[in-house]
Amino acid sequence: MSAIRLELDQDIQPVSEFRKNAASFIDRIQKEKRSIVLTQHGKSAAVLVDVSEYQRMVEKLDKMEDLLEAERQIARGEVFSHKEAKEKIKENLAKWK
């Protein structure tokens, strides 16, 4: 799933405009699932993101970090064969009984 691209003429707004129209900005973010970049003194200052989109990004980042850690473990040789993994699972299951 790819991120929705910014529409520069609509999705970059000054914080003063957000102050005036906060409710409509939030409605738009929730309906369109598009982020808004707020500027202050002509520079980007914050990004407003729909809650469900934010959660999706956090979950995706967590998965990517897990994959990177798995790659590091493989590079260090910290791997088990299928047979070894199966035995370790059986050992751990026996402990829980």
KOLGU-4560 file (N, C-alpha, C; in nm, 3 decimals, padded with zeros to 5 digits):
<recs>
<n_xx: 00.085 n_yy: -00.117 n_zz: 00.000 ca_xx: 00.000 ca_yy: 00.000 ca_zz: 00.000 c_xx: 00.089 c_yy: 00.123 c_zz: 00.000 mol: A seq: 1 type: MET>
<n_xx: 00.074 n_yy: 00.208 n_zz: -00.098 ca_xx: 00.159 ca_yy: 00.326 ca_zz: -00.107 c_xx: 00.089 c_yy: 00.446 c_zz: -00.043 mol: A seq: 2 type: SER>
<n_xx: 00.170 n_yy: 00.540 n_zz: -00.001 ca_xx: 00.117 ca_yy: 00.661 ca_zz: 00.060 c_xx: 00.053 c_yy: 00.750 c_zz: -00.046 mol: A seq: 3 type: ALA>
<n_xx: -00.049 n_yy: 00.824 n_zz: -00.006 ca_xx: -00.112 ca_yy: 00.919 ca_zz: -00.095 c_xx: -00.022 c_yy: 01.041 c_zz: -00.105 mol: A seq: 4 type: ILE>
<n_xx: 00.004 n_yy: 01.084 n_zz: -00.225 ca_xx: 00.094 ca_yy: 01.198 ca_zz: -00.248 c_xx: 00.027 c_yy: 01.330 c_zz: -00.210 mol: A seq: 5 type: ARG>
<n_xx: 00.110 n_yy: 01.424 n_zz: -00.172 ca_xx: 00.060 ca_yy: 01.558 ca_zz: -00.139 c_xx: 00.016 c_yy: 01.631 c_zz: -00.265 mol: A seq: 6 type: LEU>
<n_xx: -00.090 n_yy: 01.707 n_zz: -00.252 ca_xx: -00.129 ca_yy: 01.800 ca_zz: -00.356 c_xx: -00.082 c_yy: 01.937 c_zz: -00.307 mol: A seq: 7 type: GLU>
<n_xx: 00.027 n_yy: 01.984 n_zz: -00.363 ca_xx: 00.097 ca_yy: 02.100 ca_zz: -00.310 c_xx: 00.008 c_yy: 02.222 c_zz: -00.292 mol: A seq: 8 type: LEU>
<n_xx: -00.087 n_yy: 02.243 n_zz: -00.381 ca_xx: -00.172 ca_yy: 02.361 ca_zz: -00.370 c_xx: -00.277 c_yy: 02.349 c_zz: -00.261 mol: A seq: 9 type: ASP>
<n_xx: -00.302 n_yy: 02.228 n_zz: -00.212 ca_xx: -00.405 ca_yy: 02.207 ca_zz: -00.109 c_xx: -00.350 c_yy: 02.158 c_zz: 00.023 mol: A seq: 10 type: GLN>
<n_xx: -00.242 n_yy: 02.082 n_zz: 00.019 ca_xx: -00.197 ca_yy: 02.011 ca_zz: 00.138 c_xx: -00.085 c_yy: 02.079 c_zz: 00.215 mol: A seq: 11 type: ASP>
<n_xx: -00.042 n_yy: 02.195 n_zz: 00.170 ca_xx: 00.056 ca_yy: 02.273 ca_zz: 00.245 c_xx: -00.012 c_yy: 02.404 c_zz: 00.280 mol: A seq: 12 type: ILE>
<n_xx: -00.030 n_yy: 02.425 n_zz: 00.411 ca_xx: -00.107 ca_yy: 02.540 ca_zz: 00.457 c_xx: -00.035 c_yy: 02.609 c_zz: 00.573 mol: A seq: 13 type: GLN>
<n_xx: -00.051 n_yy: 02.740 n_zz: 00.584 ca_xx: 00.007 ca_yy: 02.809 ca_zz: 00.699 c_xx: -00.070 c_yy: 02.776 c_zz: 00.826 mol: A seq: 14 type: PRO>
<n_xx: -00.001 n_yy: 02.774 n_zz: 00.937 ca_xx: -00.064 ca_yy: 02.743 ca_zz: 01.065 c_xx: -00.175 c_yy: 02.844 c_zz: 01.097 mol: A seq: 15 type: VAL>
<n_xx: -00.161 n_yy: 02.968 n_zz: 01.050 ca_xx: -00.267 ca_yy: 03.069 ca_zz: 01.074 c_xx: -00.397 c_yy: 03.028 c_zz: 01.006 mol: A seq: 16 type: SER>
<n_xx: -00.388 n_yy: 02.966 n_zz: 00.888 ca_xx: -00.508 ca_yy: 02.918 ca_zz: 00.818 c_xx: -00.569 c_yy: 02.800 c_zz: 00.894 mol: A seq: 17 type: GLU>
<n_xx: -00.483 n_yy: 02.715 n_zz: 00.950 ca_xx: -00.533 ca_yy: 02.603 ca_zz: 01.030 c_xx: -00.607 c_yy: 02.654 c_zz: 01.153 mol: A seq: 18 type: PHE>
<n_xx: -00.553 n_yy: 02.756 n_zz: 01.218 ca_xx: -00.620 ca_yy: 02.812 ca_zz: 01.336 c_xx: -00.761 c_yy: 02.860 c_zz: 01.301 mol: A seq: 19 type: ARG>
<n_xx: -00.777 n_yy: 02.922 n_zz: 01.187 ca_xx: -00.906 ca_yy: 02.976 ca_zz: 01.146 c_xx: -01.006 c_yy: 02.865 c_zz: 01.110 mol: A seq: 20 type: LYS>
<n_xx: -00.956 n_yy: 02.756 n_zz: 01.053 ca_xx: -01.044 ca_yy: 02.653 ca_zz: 00.997 c_xx: -01.010 c_yy: 02.513 c_zz: 01.047 mol: A seq: 21 type: ASN>
<n_xx: -00.975 n_yy: 02.500 n_zz: 01.172 ca_xx: -00.928 ca_yy: 02.372 ca_zz: 01.226 c_xx: -01.028 c_yy: 02.259 c_zz: 01.201 mol: A seq: 22 type: ALA>
<n_xx: -01.155 n_yy: 02.282 n_zz: 01.229 ca_xx: -01.255 ca_yy: 02.176 ca_zz: 01.214 c_xx: -01.264 c_yy: 02.127 c_zz: 01.070 mol: A seq: 23 type: ALA>
<n_xx: -01.262 n_yy: 02.219 n_zz: 00.975 ca_xx: -01.272 ca_yy: 02.176 ca_zz: 00.835 c_xx: -01.145 c_yy: 02.104 c_zz: 00.789 mol: A seq: 24 type: SER>
<n_xx: -01.029 n_yy: 02.145 n_zz: 00.840 ca_xx: -00.905 ca_yy: 02.075 ca_zz: 00.808 c_xx: -00.912 c_yy: 01.931 c_zz: 00.860 mol: A seq: 25 type: PHE>
<n_xx: -00.957 n_yy: 01.914 n_zz: 00.983 ca_xx: -00.965 ca_yy: 01.781 ca_zz: 01.043 c_xx: -01.066 c_yy: 01.695 c_zz: 00.967 mol: A seq: 26 type: ILE>
<n_xx: -01.180 n_yy: 01.753 n_zz: 00.931 ca_xx: -01.279 ca_yy: 01.678 ca_zz: 00.852 c_xx: -01.218 c_yy: 01.629 c_zz: 00.722 mol: A seq: 27 type: ASP>
<n_xx: -01.147 n_yy: 01.718 n_zz: 00.654 ca_xx: -01.085 ca_yy: 01.681 ca_zz: 00.526 c_xx: -00.982 c_yy: 01.570 c_zz: 00.544 mol: A seq: 28 type: ARG>
<n_xx: -00.902 n_yy: 01.580 n_zz: 00.647 ca_xx: -00.799 ca_yy: 01.477 ca_zz: 00.674 c_xx: -00.866 c_yy: 01.342 c_zz: 00.697 mol: A seq: 29 type: ILE>
<n_xx: -00.974 n_yy: 01.342 n_zz: 00.775 ca_xx: -01.043 ca_yy: 01.216 ca_zz: 00.804 c_xx: -01.111 c_yy: 01.157 c_zz: 00.681 mol: A seq: 30 type: GLN>
<n_xx: -01.171 n_yy: 01.242 n_zz: 00.599 ca_xx: -01.243 ca_yy: 01.193 ca_zz: 00.481 c_xx: -01.149 c_yy: 01.149 c_zz: 00.370 mol: A seq: 31 type: LYS>
<n_xx: -01.048 n_yy: 01.230 n_zz: 00.342 ca_xx: -00.960 ca_yy: 01.205 ca_zz: 00.227 c_xx: -00.836 c_yy: 01.122 c_zz: 00.261 mol: A seq: 32 type: GLU>
<n_xx: -00.808 n_yy: 01.106 n_zz: 00.391 ca_xx: -00.690 ca_yy: 01.031 ca_zz: 00.436 c_xx: -00.560 c_yy: 01.088 c_zz: 00.380 mol: A seq: 33 type: LYS>
<n_xx: -00.561 n_yy: 01.220 n_zz: 00.355 ca_xx: -00.442 ca_yy: 01.289 ca_zz: 00.305 c_xx: -00.389 c_yy: 01.379 c_zz: 00.417 mol: A seq: 34 type: ARG>
<n_xx: -00.261 n_yy: 01.378 n_zz: 00.433 ca_xx: -00.196 ca_yy: 01.462 ca_zz: 00.536 c_xx: -00.192 c_yy: 01.607 c_zz: 00.492 mol: A seq: 35 type: SER>
<n_xx: -00.175 n_yy: 01.694 n_zz: 00.590 ca_xx: -00.158 ca_yy: 01.837 ca_zz: 00.564 c_xx: -00.029 c_yy: 01.881 c_zz: 00.631 mol: A seq: 36 type: ILE>
<n_xx: 00.055 n_yy: 01.949 n_zz: 00.557 ca_xx: 00.178 ca_yy: 02.006 ca_zz: 00.611 c_xx: 00.148 c_yy: 02.150 c_zz: 00.651 mol: A seq: 37 type: VAL>
<n_xx: 00.173 n_yy: 02.181 n_zz: 00.778 ca_xx: 00.154 ca_yy: 02.318 ca_zz: 00.826 c_xx: 00.287 c_yy: 02.390 c_zz: 00.822 mol: A seq: 38 type: LEU>
<n_xx: 00.281 n_yy: 02.515 n_zz: 00.776 ca_xx: 00.401 ca_yy: 02.597 ca_zz: 00.772 c_xx: 00.390 c_yy: 02.709 c_zz: 00.874 mol: A seq: 39 type: THR>
<n_xx: 00.505 n_yy: 02.750 n_zz: 00.921 ca_xx: 00.513 ca_yy: 02.863 ca_zz: 01.015 c_xx: 00.632 c_yy: 02.948 c_zz: 00.971 mol: A seq: 40 type: GLN>
<n_xx: 00.607 n_yy: 03.074 n_zz: 00.947 ca_xx: 00.710 ca_yy: 03.165 ca_zz: 00.897 c_xx: 00.771 c_yy: 03.113 c_zz: 00.766 mol: A seq: 41 type: HIS>
<n_xx: 00.686 n_yy: 03.052 n_zz: 00.682 ca_xx: 00.729 ca_yy: 03.006 ca_zz: 00.551 c_xx: 00.805 c_yy: 02.875 c_zz: 00.549 mol: A seq: 42 type: GLY>
<n_xx: 00.817 n_yy: 02.810 n_zz: 00.664 ca_xx: 00.890 ca_yy: 02.682 ca_zz: 00.670 c_xx: 00.799 c_yy: 02.574 c_zz: 00.725 mol: A seq: 43 type: LYS>
<n_xx: 00.820 n_yy: 02.450 n_zz: 00.680 ca_xx: 00.738 ca_yy: 02.341 ca_zz: 00.731 c_xx: 00.758 c_yy: 02.329 c_zz: 00.882 mol: A seq: 44 type: SER>
<n_xx: 00.646 n_yy: 02.309 n_zz: 00.954 ca_xx: 00.651 ca_yy: 02.306 ca_zz: 01.100 c_xx: 00.589 c_yy: 02.179 c_zz: 01.159 mol: A seq: 45 type: ALA>
<n_xx: 00.486 n_yy: 02.125 n_zz: 01.094 ca_xx: 00.417 ca_yy: 02.008 ca_zz: 01.147 c_xx: 00.340 c_yy: 01.939 c_zz: 01.036 mol: A seq: 46 type: ALA>
<n_xx: 00.306 n_yy: 01.813 n_zz: 01.061 ca_xx: 00.224 ca_yy: 01.738 ca_zz: 00.966 c_xx: 00.103 c_yy: 01.684 c_zz: 01.041 mol: A seq: 47 type: VAL>
<n_xx: -00.015 n_yy: 01.709 n_zz: 00.986 ca_xx: -00.138 ca_yy: 01.655 ca_zz: 01.043 c_xx: -00.174 c_yy: 01.530 c_zz: 00.965 mol: A seq: 48 type: LEU>
<n_xx: -00.196 n_yy: 01.420 n_zz: 01.037 ca_xx: -00.221 ca_yy: 01.291 ca_zz: 00.974 c_xx: -00.345 c_yy: 01.229 c_zz: 01.037 mol: A seq: 49 type: VAL>
<n_xx: -00.427 n_yy: 01.164 n_zz: 00.956 ca_xx: -00.543 ca_yy: 01.091 ca_zz: 01.007 c_xx: -00.495 c_yy: 00.983 c_zz: 01.104 mol: A seq: 50 type: ASP>
<n_xx: -00.569 n_yy: 00.960 n_zz: 01.210 ca_xx: -00.529 ca_yy: 00.865 ca_zz: 01.313 c_xx: -00.508 c_yy: 00.724 c_zz: 01.256 mol: A seq: 51 type: VAL>
<n_xx: -00.599 n_yy: 00.677 n_zz: 01.172 ca_xx: -00.583 ca_yy: 00.542 ca_zz: 01.117 c_xx: -00.461 c_yy: 00.534 c_zz: 01.026 mol: A seq: 52 type: SER>
<n_xx: -00.433 n_yy: 00.640 n_zz: 00.952 ca_xx: -00.313 ca_yy: 00.643 ca_zz: 00.867 c_xx: -00.187 c_yy: 00.644 c_zz: 00.953 mol: A seq: 53 type: GLU>
<n_xx: -00.190 n_yy: 00.719 n_zz: 01.063 ca_xx: -00.076 ca_yy: 00.723 ca_zz: 01.155 c_xx: -00.050 c_yy: 00.584 c_zz: 01.212 mol: A seq: 54 type: TYR>
<n_xx: -00.157 n_yy: 00.517 n_zz: 01.256 ca_xx: -00.143 ca_yy: 00.383 ca_zz: 01.312 c_xx: -00.085 c_yy: 00.288 c_zz: 01.208 mol: A seq: 55 type: GLN>
<n_xx: -00.130 n_yy: 00.298 n_zz: 01.083 ca_xx: -00.079 ca_yy: 00.214 ca_zz: 00.975 c_xx: 00.071 c_yy: 00.239 c_zz: 00.956 mol: A seq: 56 type: ARG>
<n_xx: 00.112 n_yy: 00.364 n_zz: 00.961 ca_xx: 00.254 ca_yy: 00.397 ca_zz: 00.944 c_xx: 00.338 c_yy: 00.341 c_zz: 01.059 mol: A seq: 57 type: MET>
<n_xx: 00.287 n_yy: 00.351 n_zz: 01.181 ca_xx: 00.360 ca_yy: 00.299 ca_zz: 01.298 c_xx: 00.375 c_yy: 00.148 c_zz: 01.287 mol: A seq: 58 type: VAL>
<n_xx: 00.266 n_yy: 00.080 n_zz: 01.250 ca_xx: 00.272 ca_yy: -00.066 ca_zz: 01.236 c_xx: 00.369 c_yy: -00.106 c_zz: 01.126 mol: A seq: 59 type: GLU>
<n_xx: 00.368 n_yy: -00.033 n_zz: 01.015 ca_xx: 00.460 ca_yy: -00.064 ca_zz: 00.905 c_xx: 00.605 c_yy: -00.043 c_zz: 00.950 mol: A seq: 60 type: LYS>
<n_xx: 00.631 n_yy: 00.063 n_zz: 01.023 ca_xx: 00.765 ca_yy: 00.089 ca_zz: 01.073 c_xx: 00.810 c_yy: -00.021 c_zz: 01.169 mol: A seq: 61 type: LEU>
<n_xx: 00.720 n_yy: -00.066 n_zz: 01.256 ca_xx: 00.753 ca_yy: -00.175 ca_zz: 01.348 c_xx: 00.792 c_yy: -00.301 c_zz: 01.271 mol: A seq: 62 type: ASP>
<n_xx: 00.716 n_yy: -00.333 n_zz: 01.167 ca_xx: 00.747 ca_yy: -00.452 ca_zz: 01.086 c_xx: 00.881 c_yy: -00.437 c_zz: 01.017 mol: A seq: 63 type: LYS>
<n_xx: 00.909 n_yy: -00.318 n_zz: 00.966 ca_xx: 01.037 ca_yy: -00.294 ca_zz: 00.898 c_xx: 01.153 c_yy: -00.309 c_zz: 00.996 mol: A seq: 64 type: MET>
<n_xx: 01.136 n_yy: -00.260 n_zz: 01.119 ca_xx: 01.241 ca_yy: -00.274 ca_zz: 01.220 c_xx: 01.263 c_yy: -00.421 c_zz: 01.254 mol: A seq: 65 type: GLU>
<n_xx: 01.154 n_yy: -00.499 n_zz: 01.263 ca_xx: 01.166 ca_yy: -00.642 ca_zz: 01.289 c_xx: 01.243 c_yy: -00.711 c_zz: 01.176 mol: A seq: 66 type: ASP>
<n_xx: 01.212 n_yy: -00.674 n_zz: 01.052 ca_xx: 01.282 ca_yy: -00.734 ca_zz: 00.937 c_xx: 01.431 c_yy: -00.698 c_zz: 00.938 mol: A seq: 67 type: LEU>
<n_xx: 01.462 n_yy: -00.573 n_zz: 00.971 ca_xx: 01.603 ca_yy: -00.533 ca_zz: 00.978 c_xx: 01.677 c_yy: -00.611 c_zz: 01.086 mol: A seq: 68 type: LEU>
<n_xx: 01.612 n_yy: -00.630 n_zz: 01.200 ca_xx: 01.675 ca_yy: -00.707 ca_zz: 01.307 c_xx: 01.695 c_yy: -00.852 c_zz: 01.263 mol: A seq: 69 type: GLU>
<n_xx: 01.598 n_yy: -00.908 n_zz: 01.193 ca_xx: 01.612 ca_yy: -01.045 ca_zz: 01.143 c_xx: 01.730 c_yy: -01.055 c_zz: 01.046 mol: A seq: 70 type: ALA>
<n_xx: 01.744 n_yy: -00.955 n_zz: 00.958 ca_xx: 01.858 ca_yy: -00.955 ca_zz: 00.865 c_xx: 01.990 c_yy: -00.947 c_zz: 00.940 mol: A seq: 71 type: GLU>
<n_xx: 01.995 n_yy: -00.866 n_zz: 01.046 ca_xx: 02.119 ca_yy: -00.857 ca_zz: 01.126 c_xx: 02.150 c_yy: -00.991 c_zz: 01.192 mol: A seq: 72 type: ARG>
<n_xx: 02.046 n_yy: -01.058 n_zz: 01.243 ca_xx: 02.067 ca_yy: -01.188 ca_zz: 01.306 c_xx: 02.118 c_yy: -01.290 c_zz: 01.204 mol: A seq: 73 type: GLN>
<n_xx: 02.064 n_yy: -01.286 n_zz: 01.084 ca_xx: 02.111 ca_yy: -01.377 ca_zz: 00.979 c_xx: 02.257 c_yy: -01.348 c_zz: 00.947 mol: A seq: 74 type: ILE>
<n_xx: 02.292 n_yy: -01.220 n_zz: 00.936 ca_xx: 02.430 ca_yy: -01.181 ca_zz: 00.904 c_xx: 02.527 c_yy: -01.226 c_zz: 01.014 mol: A seq: 75 type: ALA>
<n_xx: 02.480 n_yy: -01.230 n_zz: 01.140 ca_xx: 02.564 ca_yy: -01.274 ca_zz: 01.253 c_xx: 02.564 c_yy: -01.426 c_zz: 01.267 mol: A seq: 76 type: ARG>
<n_xx: 02.488 n_yy: -01.493 n_zz: 01.182 ca_xx: 02.482 ca_yy: -01.639 ca_zz: 01.188 c_xx: 02.392 c_yy: -01.693 c_zz: 01.297 mol: A seq: 77 type: GLY>
<n_xx: 02.305 n_yy: -01.608 n_zz: 01.349 ca_xx: 02.214 ca_yy: -01.649 ca_zz: 01.457 c_xx: 02.086 c_yy: -01.708 c_zz: 01.396 mol: A seq: 78 type: GLU>
<n_xx: 02.103 n_yy: -01.824 n_zz: 01.333 ca_xx: 01.991 ca_yy: -01.889 ca_zz: 01.265 c_xx: 01.979 c_yy: -02.033 c_zz: 01.312 mol: A seq: 79 type: VAL>
<n_xx: 01.862 n_yy: -02.090 n_zz: 01.292 ca_xx: 01.837 ca_yy: -02.230 ca_zz: 01.325 c_xx: 01.781 c_yy: -02.299 c_zz: 01.201 mol: A seq: 80 type: PHE>
<n_xx: 01.813 n_yy: -02.425 n_zz: 01.187 ca_xx: 01.751 ca_yy: -02.504 ca_zz: 01.080 c_xx: 01.605 c_yy: -02.527 c_zz: 01.119 mol: A seq: 81 type: SER>
<n_xx: 01.528 n_yy: -02.574 n_zz: 01.022 ca_xx: 01.387 ca_yy: -02.603 ca_zz: 01.049 c_xx: 01.375 c_yy: -02.705 c_zz: 01.162 mol: A seq: 82 type: HIS>
<n_xx: 01.458 n_yy: -02.806 n_zz: 01.156 ca_xx: 01.455 ca_yy: -02.914 ca_zz: 01.257 c_xx: 01.489 c_yy: -02.857 c_zz: 01.395 mol: A seq: 83 type: LYS>
<n_xx: 01.594 n_yy: -02.772 n_zz: 01.403 ca_xx: 01.633 ca_yy: -02.712 ca_zz: 01.531 c_xx: 01.521 c_yy: -02.623 c_zz: 01.586 mol: A seq: 84 type: GLU>
<n_xx: 01.460 n_yy: -02.545 n_zz: 01.499 ca_xx: 01.352 ca_yy: -02.457 ca_zz: 01.542 c_xx: 01.235 c_yy: -02.537 c_zz: 01.596 mol: A seq: 85 type: ALA>
<n_xx: 01.202 n_yy: -02.645 n_zz: 01.528 ca_xx: 01.091 ca_yy: -02.731 ca_zz: 01.570 c_xx: 01.119 c_yy: -02.790 c_zz: 01.709 mol: A seq: 86 type: LYS>
<n_xx: 01.242 n_yy: -02.833 n_zz: 01.732 ca_xx: 01.280 ca_yy: -02.888 ca_zz: 01.863 c_xx: 01.271 c_yy: -02.782 c_zz: 01.972 mol: A seq: 87 type: GLU>
<n_xx: 01.319 n_yy: -02.664 n_zz: 01.943 ca_xx: 01.312 ca_yy: -02.556 ca_zz: 02.043 c_xx: 01.167 c_yy: -02.522 c_zz: 02.078 mol: A seq: 88 type: LYS>
<n_xx: 01.080 n_yy: -02.523 n_zz: 01.978 ca_xx: 00.938 ca_yy: -02.496 ca_zz: 02.003 c_xx: 00.879 c_yy: -02.605 c_zz: 02.091 mol: A seq: 89 type: ILE>
<n_xx: 00.912 n_yy: -02.729 n_zz: 02.061 ca_xx: 00.862 ca_yy: -02.841 ca_zz: 02.142 c_xx: 00.910 c_yy: -02.829 c_zz: 02.287 mol: A seq: 90 type: LYS>
<n_xx: 01.037 n_yy: -02.792 n_zz: 02.305 ca_xx: 01.093 ca_yy: -02.775 ca_zz: 02.440 c_xx: 01.018 c_yy: -02.666 c_zz: 02.515 mol: A seq: 91 type: GLU>
<n_xx: 00.994 n_yy: -02.554 n_zz: 02.448 ca_xx: 00.924 ca_yy: -02.443 ca_zz: 02.513 c_xx: 00.779 c_yy: -02.479 c_zz: 02.544 mol: A seq: 92 type: ASN>
<n_xx: 00.713 n_yy: -02.551 n_zz: 02.456 ca_xx: 00.576 ca_yy: -02.593 ca_zz: 02.480 c_xx: 00.569 c_yy: -02.687 c_zz: 02.601 mol: A seq: 93 type: LEU>
<n_xx: 00.669 n_yy: -02.775 n_zz: 02.614 ca_xx: 00.672 ca_yy: -02.868 ca_zz: 02.727 c_xx: 00.683 c_yy: -02.792 c_zz: 02.859 mol: A seq: 94 type: ALA>
<n_xx: 00.756 n_yy: -02.681 n_zz: 02.858 ca_xx: 00.772 ca_yy: -02.601 ca_zz: 02.980 c_xx: 00.638 c_yy: -02.540 c_zz: 03.024 mol: A seq: 95 type: LYS>
<n_xx: 00.551 n_yy: -02.512 n_zz: 02.931 ca_xx: 00.424 ca_yy: -02.445 ca_zz: 02.960 c_xx: 00.315 c_yy: -02.542 c_zz: 03.007 mol: A seq: 96 type: TRP>
<n_xx: 00.340 n_yy: -02.671 n_zz: 02.991 ca_xx: 00.238 ca_yy: -02.770 ca_zz: 03.032 c_xx: 00.237 c_yy: -02.790 c_zz: 03.180 mol: A seq: 97 type: LYS>
</recs>
